Amino acid sequence: MIDFHTHTLLSDGELLPLELARRAKVKGYTILGISDHVDVTTIEHVAASILKLSQKVEYHEGIKVIPGVEITHSPARLVGEMIALARKLGIHYVVVHGETIVEPVEEGTNRAAIEAKVDILAHPGLITEEDVIRAKEQGVLLEISARKGHSLTNGHVAELAKKVGAKLIFDTDSHSPSDLVDDEKALKISRGAGLSREDFSQMQRNAFELVKKITNGVI
């Protein structure tokens, strides 16, 4: 299992980063991305904390941890600037909190994230076909989410992505130990979105391709 969207005590999660990693390892994870929420007021100190993990990515034997951030509820006009700042600070990958239907995310956030070539657009809600096409062109991964609420539009995202050939990724958006899932549960959630077993396998391959990209193939 590869999961790029999780949260710790550095934002609104329940666990320390290394406890999350340990629990994920026991659940069957091989690669864990930690992407705590940030905005313009917190990005520097969250990045400085999570980047301590980049000095030795394998703390617990059998699982590798990759430091990221999730840009959350940023004004759409600032999303590109925030993505650039995160990368300048040395963050390995960037997630943007997309236009989920269960939160008042500013309209235009999806488009701004895609145009800035974010790595992952999380829970993009009722994303337009035009934006899905642009995500394909820009190489942006669109998330199928295990998170309650955010998962309500998984079927919409999956349908459009398959229609135009955009790439998908499965993430849990974990905030607590109970949010972590094993491969079997992840497959069931994907099937619930109208995706096949092969589609799920492809999402994991897409995740591994991102791993190779952001680690220069050394992980």
Biotite code that builds the C-alpha atoms (Angstrom):
import biotite.structure as struc

atoms = struc.array([
    struc.Atom([0.000, 0.000, 0.000], chain_id="A", res_id=1, res_name="MET", atom_name="CA", element="C"),
    struc.Atom([1.232, 3.478, -0.954], chain_id="A", res_id=2, res_name="ILE", atom_name="CA", element="C"),
    struc.Atom([-0.570, 6.476, 0.528], chain_id="A", res_id=3, res_name="ASP", atom_name="CA", element="C"),
    struc.Atom([0.450, 10.085, -0.091], chain_id="A", res_id=4, res_name="PHE", atom_name="CA", element="C"),
    struc.Atom([-2.278, 11.858, 1.881], chain_id="A", res_id=5, res_name="HIS", atom_name="CA", element="C"),
    struc.Atom([-2.058, 11.604, 5.669], chain_id="A", res_id=6, res_name="THR", atom_name="CA", element="C"),
    struc.Atom([-1.969, 13.999, 8.613], chain_id="A", res_id=7, res_name="HIS", atom_name="CA", element="C"),
    struc.Atom([-0.217, 14.151, 11.986], chain_id="A", res_id=8, res_name="THR", atom_name="CA", element="C"),
    struc.Atom([-0.058, 16.356, 15.067], chain_id="A", res_id=9, res_name="LEU", atom_name="CA", element="C"),
    struc.Atom([1.771, 18.893, 12.901], chain_id="A", res_id=10, res_name="LEU", atom_name="CA", element="C"),
    struc.Atom([-1.702, 19.901, 11.716], chain_id="A", res_id=11, res_name="SER", atom_name="CA", element="C"),
    struc.Atom([-5.025, 18.258, 12.649], chain_id="A", res_id=12, res_name="ASP", atom_name="CA", element="C"),
    struc.Atom([-4.031, 14.597, 12.886], chain_id="A", res_id=13, res_name="GLY", atom_name="CA", element="C"),
    struc.Atom([-3.930, 12.569, 16.104], chain_id="A", res_id=14, res_name="GLU", atom_name="CA", element="C"),
    struc.Atom([-0.476, 10.977, 15.909], chain_id="A", res_id=15, res_name="LEU", atom_name="CA", element="C"),
    struc.Atom([3.175, 11.919, 15.863], chain_id="A", res_id=16, res_name="LEU", atom_name="CA", element="C"),
    struc.Atom([4.754, 11.289, 12.440], chain_id="A", res_id=17, res_name="PRO", atom_name="CA", element="C"),
    struc.Atom([6.715, 8.227, 13.531], chain_id="A", res_id=18, res_name="LEU", atom_name="CA", element="C"),
    struc.Atom([3.751, 6.703, 15.347], chain_id="A", res_id=19, res_name="GLU", atom_name="CA", element="C"),
    struc.Atom([1.701, 7.153, 12.187], chain_id="A", res_id=20, res_name="LEU", atom_name="CA", element="C"),
    struc.Atom([4.487, 5.453, 10.239], chain_id="A", res_id=21, res_name="ALA", atom_name="CA", element="C"),
    struc.Atom([4.599, 2.532, 12.672], chain_id="A", res_id=22, res_name="ARG", atom_name="CA", element="C"),
    struc.Atom([0.836, 2.037, 12.548], chain_id="A", res_id=23, res_name="ARG", atom_name="CA", element="C"),
    struc.Atom([0.864, 2.274, 8.762], chain_id="A", res_id=24, res_name="ALA", atom_name="CA", element="C"),
    struc.Atom([3.624, -0.335, 8.562], chain_id="A", res_id=25, res_name="LYS", atom_name="CA", element="C"),
    struc.Atom([1.569, -2.754, 10.659], chain_id="A", res_id=26, res_name="VAL", atom_name="CA", element="C"),
    struc.Atom([-1.379, -2.110, 8.325], chain_id="A", res_id=27, res_name="LYS", atom_name="CA", element="C"),
    struc.Atom([0.726, -3.228, 5.374], chain_id="A", res_id=28, res_name="GLY", atom_name="CA", element="C"),
    struc.Atom([2.001, 0.075, 4.009], chain_id="A", res_id=29, res_name="TYR", atom_name="CA", element="C"),
    struc.Atom([5.358, 0.145, 2.234], chain_id="A", res_id=30, res_name="THR", atom_name="CA", element="C"),
    struc.Atom([5.457, 3.886, 1.484], chain_id="A", res_id=31, res_name="ILE", atom_name="CA", element="C"),
    struc.Atom([3.795, 6.623, 3.527], chain_id="A", res_id=32, res_name="LEU", atom_name="CA", element="C"),
    struc.Atom([3.535, 10.240, 2.464], chain_id="A", res_id=33, res_name="GLY", atom_name="CA", element="C"),
    struc.Atom([2.827, 12.687, 5.264], chain_id="A", res_id=34, res_name="ILE", atom_name="CA", element="C"),
    struc.Atom([1.146, 15.839, 3.968], chain_id="A", res_id=35, res_name="SER", atom_name="CA", element="C"),
    struc.Atom([0.000, 18.027, 6.827], chain_id="A", res_id=36, res_name="ASP", atom_name="CA", element="C"),
    struc.Atom([-2.278, 20.981, 6.186], chain_id="A", res_id=37, res_name="HIS", atom_name="CA", element="C"),
    struc.Atom([-0.541, 24.310, 5.585], chain_id="A", res_id=38, res_name="VAL", atom_name="CA", element="C"),
    struc.Atom([-1.395, 27.837, 4.580], chain_id="A", res_id=39, res_name="ASP", atom_name="CA", element="C"),
    struc.Atom([0.679, 30.992, 4.271], chain_id="A", res_id=40, res_name="VAL", atom_name="CA", element="C"),
    struc.Atom([0.899, 31.312, 8.070], chain_id="A", res_id=41, res_name="THR", atom_name="CA", element="C"),
    struc.Atom([2.198, 27.800, 8.833], chain_id="A", res_id=42, res_name="THR", atom_name="CA", element="C"),
    struc.Atom([4.048, 26.437, 5.836], chain_id="A", res_id=43, res_name="ILE", atom_name="CA", element="C"),
    struc.Atom([7.569, 27.353, 6.969], chain_id="A", res_id=44, res_name="GLU", atom_name="CA", element="C"),
    struc.Atom([7.455, 25.736, 10.398], chain_id="A", res_id=45, res_name="HIS", atom_name="CA", element="C"),
    struc.Atom([5.496, 22.662, 9.251], chain_id="A", res_id=46, res_name="VAL", atom_name="CA", element="C"),
    struc.Atom([7.954, 22.165, 6.402], chain_id="A", res_id=47, res_name="ALA", atom_name="CA", element="C"),
    struc.Atom([10.927, 22.538, 8.747], chain_id="A", res_id=48, res_name="ALA", atom_name="CA", element="C"),
    struc.Atom([9.476, 19.890, 11.070], chain_id="A", res_id=49, res_name="SER", atom_name="CA", element="C"),
    struc.Atom([8.408, 17.318, 8.492], chain_id="A", res_id=50, res_name="ILE", atom_name="CA", element="C"),
    struc.Atom([11.634, 17.675, 6.487], chain_id="A", res_id=51, res_name="LEU", atom_name="CA", element="C"),
    struc.Atom([13.518, 16.182, 9.430], chain_id="A", res_id=52, res_name="LYS", atom_name="CA", element="C"),
    struc.Atom([12.162, 12.890, 8.106], chain_id="A", res_id=53, res_name="LEU", atom_name="CA", element="C"),
    struc.Atom([13.987, 13.368, 4.814], chain_id="A", res_id=54, res_name="SER", atom_name="CA", element="C"),
    struc.Atom([17.350, 12.834, 6.512], chain_id="A", res_id=55, res_name="GLN", atom_name="CA", element="C"),
    struc.Atom([16.532, 9.137, 6.957], chain_id="A", res_id=56, res_name="LYS", atom_name="CA", element="C"),
    struc.Atom([13.343, 8.063, 5.243], chain_id="A", res_id=57, res_name="VAL", atom_name="CA", element="C"),
    struc.Atom([13.288, 4.532, 6.666], chain_id="A", res_id=58, res_name="GLU", atom_name="CA", element="C"),
    struc.Atom([12.887, 4.894, 10.423], chain_id="A", res_id=59, res_name="TYR", atom_name="CA", element="C"),
    struc.Atom([10.805, 1.763, 10.883], chain_id="A", res_id=60, res_name="HIS", atom_name="CA", element="C"),
    struc.Atom([12.097, -1.226, 8.936], chain_id="A", res_id=61, res_name="GLU", atom_name="CA", element="C"),
    struc.Atom([9.893, -2.019, 5.949], chain_id="A", res_id=62, res_name="GLY", atom_name="CA", element="C"),
    struc.Atom([8.242, 1.375, 5.460], chain_id="A", res_id=63, res_name="ILE", atom_name="CA", element="C"),
    struc.Atom([9.614, 4.537, 3.894], chain_id="A", res_id=64, res_name="LYS", atom_name="CA", element="C"),
    struc.Atom([8.283, 7.958, 4.824], chain_id="A", res_id=65, res_name="VAL", atom_name="CA", element="C"),
    struc.Atom([8.145, 10.864, 2.371], chain_id="A", res_id=66, res_name="ILE", atom_name="CA", element="C"),
    struc.Atom([7.580, 14.453, 3.577], chain_id="A", res_id=67, res_name="PRO", atom_name="CA", element="C"),
    struc.Atom([4.939, 16.533, 1.820], chain_id="A", res_id=68, res_name="GLY", atom_name="CA", element="C"),
    struc.Atom([2.338, 19.206, 2.572], chain_id="A", res_id=69, res_name="VAL", atom_name="CA", element="C"),
    struc.Atom([-1.309, 19.803, 1.734], chain_id="A", res_id=70, res_name="GLU", atom_name="CA", element="C"),
    struc.Atom([-2.081, 23.400, 0.819], chain_id="A", res_id=71, res_name="ILE", atom_name="CA", element="C"),
    struc.Atom([-5.482, 23.917, 2.390], chain_id="A", res_id=72, res_name="THR", atom_name="CA", element="C"),
    struc.Atom([-8.137, 26.612, 1.915], chain_id="A", res_id=73, res_name="HIS", atom_name="CA", element="C"),
    struc.Atom([-5.630, 28.942, 0.331], chain_id="A", res_id=74, res_name="SER", atom_name="CA", element="C"),
    struc.Atom([-7.184, 31.670, -1.816], chain_id="A", res_id=75, res_name="PRO", atom_name="CA", element="C"),
    struc.Atom([-7.189, 30.331, -5.353], chain_id="A", res_id=76, res_name="ALA", atom_name="CA", element="C"),
    struc.Atom([-5.058, 33.246, -6.586], chain_id="A", res_id=77, res_name="ARG", atom_name="CA", element="C"),
    struc.Atom([-2.304, 32.230, -4.133], chain_id="A", res_id=78, res_name="LEU", atom_name="CA", element="C"),
    struc.Atom([-2.299, 28.480, -4.796], chain_id="A", res_id=79, res_name="VAL", atom_name="CA", element="C"),
    struc.Atom([0.408, 28.590, -7.457], chain_id="A", res_id=80, res_name="GLY", atom_name="CA", element="C"),
    struc.Atom([2.597, 30.765, -5.264], chain_id="A", res_id=81, res_name="GLU", atom_name="CA", element="C"),
    struc.Atom([2.141, 28.401, -2.328], chain_id="A", res_id=82, res_name="MET", atom_name="CA", element="C"),
    struc.Atom([3.054, 25.359, -4.421], chain_id="A", res_id=83, res_name="ILE", atom_name="CA", element="C"),
    struc.Atom([6.210, 27.107, -5.583], chain_id="A", res_id=84, res_name="ALA", atom_name="CA", element="C"),
    struc.Atom([7.090, 28.065, -1.999], chain_id="A", res_id=85, res_name="LEU", atom_name="CA", element="C"),
    struc.Atom([6.617, 24.511, -0.755], chain_id="A", res_id=86, res_name="ALA", atom_name="CA", element="C"),
    struc.Atom([8.997, 23.230, -3.397], chain_id="A", res_id=87, res_name="ARG", atom_name="CA", element="C"),
    struc.Atom([11.497, 25.980, -2.630], chain_id="A", res_id=88, res_name="LYS", atom_name="CA", element="C"),
    struc.Atom([11.441, 24.921, 1.033], chain_id="A", res_id=89, res_name="LEU", atom_name="CA", element="C"),
    struc.Atom([12.457, 21.421, -0.035], chain_id="A", res_id=90, res_name="GLY", atom_name="CA", element="C"),
    struc.Atom([9.140, 19.614, 0.344], chain_id="A", res_id=91, res_name="ILE", atom_name="CA", element="C"),
    struc.Atom([9.220, 16.394, -1.691], chain_id="A", res_id=92, res_name="HIS", atom_name="CA", element="C"),
    struc.Atom([5.669, 16.552, -3.046], chain_id="A", res_id=93, res_name="TYR", atom_name="CA", element="C"),
    struc.Atom([2.662, 18.875, -2.816], chain_id="A", res_id=94, res_name="VAL", atom_name="CA", element="C"),
    struc.Atom([-1.028, 18.124, -2.409], chain_id="A", res_id=95, res_name="VAL", atom_name="CA", element="C"),
    struc.Atom([-3.720, 20.762, -2.836], chain_id="A", res_id=96, res_name="VAL", atom_name="CA", element="C"),
    struc.Atom([-6.999, 20.521, -0.900], chain_id="A", res_id=97, res_name="HIS", atom_name="CA", element="C"),
    struc.Atom([-9.439, 20.405, -3.791], chain_id="A", res_id=98, res_name="GLY", atom_name="CA", element="C"),
    struc.Atom([-13.024, 21.582, -4.132], chain_id="A", res_id=99, res_name="GLU", atom_name="CA", element="C"),
    struc.Atom([-14.691, 18.903, -2.000], chain_id="A", res_id=100, res_name="THR", atom_name="CA", element="C"),
    struc.Atom([-18.455, 19.297, -1.725], chain_id="A", res_id=101, res_name="ILE", atom_name="CA", element="C"),
    struc.Atom([-18.371, 19.037, 2.076], chain_id="A", res_id=102, res_name="VAL", atom_name="CA", element="C"),
    struc.Atom([-16.256, 22.151, 2.704], chain_id="A", res_id=103, res_name="GLU", atom_name="CA", element="C"),
    struc.Atom([-16.467, 25.734, 1.419], chain_id="A", res_id=104, res_name="PRO", atom_name="CA", element="C"),
    struc.Atom([-13.310, 25.553, -0.712], chain_id="A", res_id=105, res_name="VAL", atom_name="CA", element="C"),
    struc.Atom([-12.974, 28.589, -2.958], chain_id="A", res_id=106, res_name="GLU", atom_name="CA", element="C"),
    struc.Atom([-14.105, 28.024, -6.531], chain_id="A", res_id=107, res_name="GLU", atom_name="CA", element="C"),
    struc.Atom([-11.144, 28.019, -8.881], chain_id="A", res_id=108, res_name="GLY", atom_name="CA", element="C"),
    struc.Atom([-8.886, 26.111, -6.478], chain_id="A", res_id=109, res_name="THR", atom_name="CA", element="C"),
    struc.Atom([-8.918, 22.986, -8.658], chain_id="A", res_id=110, res_name="ASN", atom_name="CA", element="C"),
    struc.Atom([-7.952, 24.936, -11.769], chain_id="A", res_id=111, res_name="ARG", atom_name="CA", element="C"),
    struc.Atom([-5.225, 26.917, -9.979], chain_id="A", res_id=112, res_name="ALA", atom_name="CA", element="C"),
    struc.Atom([-3.652, 23.738, -8.589], chain_id="A", res_id=113, res_name="ALA", atom_name="CA", element="C"),
    struc.Atom([-3.710, 22.019, -11.971], chain_id="A", res_id=114, res_name="ILE", atom_name="CA", element="C"),
    struc.Atom([-2.219, 25.000, -13.787], chain_id="A", res_id=115, res_name="GLU", atom_name="CA", element="C"),
    struc.Atom([0.599, 25.109, -11.214], chain_id="A", res_id=116, res_name="ALA", atom_name="CA", element="C"),
    struc.Atom([1.259, 21.382, -11.849], chain_id="A", res_id=117, res_name="LYS", atom_name="CA", element="C"),
    struc.Atom([0.605, 20.232, -8.296], chain_id="A", res_id=118, res_name="VAL", atom_name="CA", element="C"),
    struc.Atom([1.550, 16.607, -7.708], chain_id="A", res_id=119, res_name="ASP", atom_name="CA", element="C"),
    struc.Atom([-1.854, 15.535, -6.331], chain_id="A", res_id=120, res_name="ILE", atom_name="CA", element="C"),
    struc.Atom([-5.209, 17.295, -6.402], chain_id="A", res_id=121, res_name="LEU", atom_name="CA", element="C"),
    struc.Atom([-7.012, 15.876, -3.380], chain_id="A", res_id=122, res_name="ALA", atom_name="CA", element="C"),
    struc.Atom([-10.770, 15.183, -3.331], chain_id="A", res_id=123, res_name="HIS", atom_name="CA", element="C"),
    struc.Atom([-11.552, 17.496, -6.271], chain_id="A", res_id=124, res_name="PRO", atom_name="CA", element="C"),
    struc.Atom([-15.316, 17.253, -5.782], chain_id="A", res_id=125, res_name="GLY", atom_name="CA", element="C"),
    struc.Atom([-17.494, 17.912, -8.822], chain_id="A", res_id=126, res_name="LEU", atom_name="CA", element="C"),
    struc.Atom([-14.468, 18.738, -10.945], chain_id="A", res_id=127, res_name="ILE", atom_name="CA", element="C"),
    struc.Atom([-15.278, 19.817, -14.497], chain_id="A", res_id=128, res_name="THR", atom_name="CA", element="C"),
    struc.Atom([-14.378, 17.738, -17.516], chain_id="A", res_id=129, res_name="GLU", atom_name="CA", element="C"),
    struc.Atom([-12.308, 20.659, -18.774], chain_id="A", res_id=130, res_name="GLU", atom_name="CA", element="C"),
    struc.Atom([-10.210, 20.586, -15.607], chain_id="A", res_id=131, res_name="ASP", atom_name="CA", element="C"),
    struc.Atom([-9.818, 16.810, -15.812], chain_id="A", res_id=132, res_name="VAL", atom_name="CA", element="C"),
    struc.Atom([-8.533, 17.166, -19.377], chain_id="A", res_id=133, res_name="ILE", atom_name="CA", element="C"),
    struc.Atom([-6.110, 19.834, -18.213], chain_id="A", res_id=134, res_name="ARG", atom_name="CA", element="C"),
    struc.Atom([-4.991, 17.583, -15.325], chain_id="A", res_id=135, res_name="ALA", atom_name="CA", element="C"),
    struc.Atom([-4.147, 14.898, -17.877], chain_id="A", res_id=136, res_name="LYS", atom_name="CA", element="C"),
    struc.Atom([-2.132, 17.395, -19.917], chain_id="A", res_id=137, res_name="GLU", atom_name="CA", element="C"),
    struc.Atom([-0.286, 18.697, -16.851], chain_id="A", res_id=138, res_name="GLN", atom_name="CA", element="C"),
    struc.Atom([0.405, 15.267, -15.343], chain_id="A", res_id=139, res_name="GLY", atom_name="CA", element="C"),
    struc.Atom([-1.593, 15.999, -12.178], chain_id="A", res_id=140, res_name="VAL", atom_name="CA", element="C"),
    struc.Atom([-2.872, 12.993, -10.215], chain_id="A", res_id=141, res_name="LEU", atom_name="CA", element="C"),
    struc.Atom([-6.551, 13.173, -9.231], chain_id="A", res_id=142, res_name="LEU", atom_name="CA", element="C"),
    struc.Atom([-7.415, 11.591, -5.907], chain_id="A", res_id=143, res_name="GLU", atom_name="CA", element="C"),
    struc.Atom([-9.894, 8.849, -5.105], chain_id="A", res_id=144, res_name="ILE", atom_name="CA", element="C"),
    struc.Atom([-10.407, 9.418, -1.390], chain_id="A", res_id=145, res_name="SER", atom_name="CA", element="C"),
    struc.Atom([-11.168, 7.036, 1.451], chain_id="A", res_id=146, res_name="ALA", atom_name="CA", element="C"),
    struc.Atom([-12.133, 9.984, 3.648], chain_id="A", res_id=147, res_name="ARG", atom_name="CA", element="C"),
    struc.Atom([-15.753, 10.217, 4.764], chain_id="A", res_id=148, res_name="LYS", atom_name="CA", element="C"),
    struc.Atom([-17.482, 13.134, 3.082], chain_id="A", res_id=149, res_name="GLY", atom_name="CA", element="C"),
    struc.Atom([-14.738, 13.700, 0.547], chain_id="A", res_id=150, res_name="HIS", atom_name="CA", element="C"),
    struc.Atom([-15.403, 10.245, -0.907], chain_id="A", res_id=151, res_name="SER", atom_name="CA", element="C"),
    struc.Atom([-18.955, 11.200, -1.933], chain_id="A", res_id=152, res_name="LEU", atom_name="CA", element="C"),
    struc.Atom([-17.760, 12.383, -5.345], chain_id="A", res_id=153, res_name="THR", atom_name="CA", element="C"),
    struc.Atom([-15.299, 9.567, -6.020], chain_id="A", res_id=154, res_name="ASN", atom_name="CA", element="C"),
    struc.Atom([-17.588, 8.128, -8.687], chain_id="A", res_id=155, res_name="GLY", atom_name="CA", element="C"),
    struc.Atom([-17.743, 11.436, -10.547], chain_id="A", res_id=156, res_name="HIS", atom_name="CA", element="C"),
    struc.Atom([-13.974, 11.868, -10.456], chain_id="A", res_id=157, res_name="VAL", atom_name="CA", element="C"),
    struc.Atom([-13.377, 8.270, -11.541], chain_id="A", res_id=158, res_name="ALA", atom_name="CA", element="C"),
    struc.Atom([-15.844, 8.460, -14.416], chain_id="A", res_id=159, res_name="GLU", atom_name="CA", element="C"),
    struc.Atom([-14.367, 11.638, -15.897], chain_id="A", res_id=160, res_name="LEU", atom_name="CA", element="C"),
    struc.Atom([-10.782, 10.510, -15.388], chain_id="A", res_id=161, res_name="ALA", atom_name="CA", element="C"),
    struc.Atom([-11.441, 7.239, -17.222], chain_id="A", res_id=162, res_name="LYS", atom_name="CA", element="C"),
    struc.Atom([-13.298, 9.075, -19.975], chain_id="A", res_id=163, res_name="LYS", atom_name="CA", element="C"),
    struc.Atom([-10.395, 11.392, -20.807], chain_id="A", res_id=164, res_name="VAL", atom_name="CA", element="C"),
    struc.Atom([-7.472, 9.238, -19.653], chain_id="A", res_id=165, res_name="GLY", atom_name="CA", element="C"),
    struc.Atom([-6.374, 11.321, -16.650], chain_id="A", res_id=166, res_name="ALA", atom_name="CA", element="C"),
    struc.Atom([-4.352, 9.576, -13.965], chain_id="A", res_id=167, res_name="LYS", atom_name="CA", element="C"),
    struc.Atom([-5.865, 8.667, -10.597], chain_id="A", res_id=168, res_name="LEU", atom_name="CA", element="C"),
    struc.Atom([-4.332, 7.941, -7.207], chain_id="A", res_id=169, res_name="ILE", atom_name="CA", element="C"),
    struc.Atom([-5.862, 6.350, -4.117], chain_id="A", res_id=170, res_name="PHE", atom_name="CA", element="C"),
    struc.Atom([-5.261, 8.082, -0.776], chain_id="A", res_id=171, res_name="ASP", atom_name="CA", element="C"),
    struc.Atom([-6.814, 7.784, 2.663], chain_id="A", res_id=172, res_name="THR", atom_name="CA", element="C"),
    struc.Atom([-6.583, 11.374, 3.971], chain_id="A", res_id=173, res_name="ASP", atom_name="CA", element="C"),
    struc.Atom([-5.931, 9.733, 7.341], chain_id="A", res_id=174, res_name="SER", atom_name="CA", element="C"),
    struc.Atom([-6.220, 11.825, 10.485], chain_id="A", res_id=175, res_name="HIS", atom_name="CA", element="C"),
    struc.Atom([-6.451, 8.998, 13.025], chain_id="A", res_id=176, res_name="SER", atom_name="CA", element="C"),
    struc.Atom([-5.321, 5.350, 13.293], chain_id="A", res_id=177, res_name="PRO", atom_name="CA", element="C"),
    struc.Atom([-8.774, 4.110, 12.286], chain_id="A", res_id=178, res_name="SER", atom_name="CA", element="C"),
    struc.Atom([-8.501, 5.958, 8.957], chain_id="A", res_id=179, res_name="ASP", atom_name="CA", element="C"),
    struc.Atom([-5.637, 3.791, 7.695], chain_id="A", res_id=180, res_name="LEU", atom_name="CA", element="C"),
    struc.Atom([-6.773, 1.010, 5.363], chain_id="A", res_id=181, res_name="VAL", atom_name="CA", element="C"),
    struc.Atom([-5.259, -2.154, 3.989], chain_id="A", res_id=182, res_name="ASP", atom_name="CA", element="C"),
    struc.Atom([-5.210, -3.116, 0.315], chain_id="A", res_id=183, res_name="ASP", atom_name="CA", element="C"),
    struc.Atom([-8.458, -5.071, 0.587], chain_id="A", res_id=184, res_name="GLU", atom_name="CA", element="C"),
    struc.Atom([-10.386, -2.105, 2.029], chain_id="A", res_id=185, res_name="LYS", atom_name="CA", element="C"),
    struc.Atom([-8.793, 0.280, -0.479], chain_id="A", res_id=186, res_name="ALA", atom_name="CA", element="C"),
    struc.Atom([-9.893, -1.992, -3.314], chain_id="A", res_id=187, res_name="LEU", atom_name="CA", element="C"),
    struc.Atom([-13.466, -2.067, -1.989], chain_id="A", res_id=188, res_name="LYS", atom_name="CA", element="C"),
    struc.Atom([-13.588, 1.741, -1.819], chain_id="A", res_id=189, res_name="ILE", atom_name="CA", element="C"),
    struc.Atom([-12.256, 1.930, -5.378], chain_id="A", res_id=190, res_name="SER", atom_name="CA", element="C"),
    struc.Atom([-14.811, -0.613, -6.584], chain_id="A", res_id=191, res_name="ARG", atom_name="CA", element="C"),
    struc.Atom([-17.494, 1.509, -4.943], chain_id="A", res_id=192, res_name="GLY", atom_name="CA", element="C"),
    struc.Atom([-16.399, 4.385, -7.155], chain_id="A", res_id=193, res_name="ALA", atom_name="CA", element="C"),
    struc.Atom([-16.947, 2.251, -10.247], chain_id="A", res_id=194, res_name="GLY", atom_name="CA", element="C"),
    struc.Atom([-13.318, 1.275, -10.706], chain_id="A", res_id=195, res_name="LEU", atom_name="CA", element="C"),
    struc.Atom([-12.031, -2.226, -11.411], chain_id="A", res_id=196, res_name="SER", atom_name="CA", element="C"),
    struc.Atom([-9.356, -4.249, -9.698], chain_id="A", res_id=197, res_name="ARG", atom_name="CA", element="C"),
    struc.Atom([-7.023, -3.342, -12.565], chain_id="A", res_id=198, res_name="GLU", atom_name="CA", element="C"),
    struc.Atom([-7.867, 0.349, -12.114], chain_id="A", res_id=199, res_name="ASP", atom_name="CA", element="C"),
    struc.Atom([-6.868, 0.041, -8.463], chain_id="A", res_id=200, res_name="PHE", atom_name="CA", element="C"),
    struc.Atom([-3.596, -1.632, -9.430], chain_id="A", res_id=201, res_name="SER", atom_name="CA", element="C"),
    struc.Atom([-2.978, 1.194, -11.892], chain_id="A", res_id=202, res_name="GLN", atom_name="CA", element="C"),
    struc.Atom([-3.547, 3.765, -9.149], chain_id="A", res_id=203, res_name="MET", atom_name="CA", element="C"),
    struc.Atom([-0.870, 2.067, -7.060], chain_id="A", res_id=204, res_name="GLN", atom_name="CA", element="C"),
    struc.Atom([1.455, 2.075, -10.081], chain_id="A", res_id=205, res_name="ARG", atom_name="CA", element="C"),
    struc.Atom([0.745, 5.781, -10.525], chain_id="A", res_id=206, res_name="ASN", atom_name="CA", element="C"),
    struc.Atom([1.674, 6.296, -6.876], chain_id="A", res_id=207, res_name="ALA", atom_name="CA", element="C"),
    struc.Atom([4.914, 4.376, -7.334], chain_id="A", res_id=208, res_name="PHE", atom_name="CA", element="C"),
    struc.Atom([5.765, 6.451, -10.406], chain_id="A", res_id=209, res_name="GLU", atom_name="CA", element="C"),
    struc.Atom([5.374, 9.554, -8.238], chain_id="A", res_id=210, res_name="LEU", atom_name="CA", element="C"),
    struc.Atom([7.670, 7.966, -5.645], chain_id="A", res_id=211, res_name="VAL", atom_name="CA", element="C"),
    struc.Atom([10.344, 7.381, -8.282], chain_id="A", res_id=212, res_name="LYS", atom_name="CA", element="C"),
    struc.Atom([9.947, 10.911, -9.638], chain_id="A", res_id=213, res_name="LYS", atom_name="CA", element="C"),
    struc.Atom([10.323, 12.711, -6.320], chain_id="A", res_id=214, res_name="ILE", atom_name="CA", element="C"),
    struc.Atom([13.141, 10.490, -5.040], chain_id="A", res_id=215, res_name="THR", atom_name="CA", element="C"),
    struc.Atom([15.043, 10.350, -8.339], chain_id="A", res_id=216, res_name="ASN", atom_name="CA", element="C"),
    struc.Atom([14.420, 6.618, -8.431], chain_id="A", res_id=217, res_name="GLY", atom_name="CA", element="C"),
    struc.Atom([16.490, 5.849, -5.328], chain_id="A", res_id=218, res_name="VAL", atom_name="CA", element="C"),
    struc.Atom([13.682, 4.706, -3.017], chain_id="A", res_id=219, res_name="ILE", atom_name="CA", element="C"),
])
